[in-house]
Amino acid sequence: MATTQSAPQRPPSGLVWRQLDHWRARWRRTWRGSAITNFVLPVLYLLAMGVGLGSYVDDGGATQSLGGVDYLEFLAPGLLATSVMQNAVGASTWPVMGSIKWDKTYFAMIATPLRVRDIL
């Protein structure tokens, strides 16, 4: 009876570090855009809606419908929550879509004997 021996499986930890280095190098090139979309745009929205629109809402005596709270104080927690959720979804889905659609990174990986769980 013949026995076959398979090559020992390497742990994927080395591959994880290579991917981490790749994404870190990418982030170093694009951090300015991330800073603008994750911080500057929500602050501008807060200023426009909270201060600009809030001045009309607060002057009209509508603060009673908000429980006596200024419109800016009413808007800020909701804006913070939506900003965090939007950034989390964008940070977790955009790299995958970009690697599939534009960079073609996953096409090269799929052409190898890797399994899907090895890639992701």
Summary of the structure (lengths in Angstrom):
residues: 120
radius of gyration: 24.2
end to end distance: 38.9
largest distance: 90.9
contacts: 242
relative contact order: 0.07
helix: 76%
strand: 0%
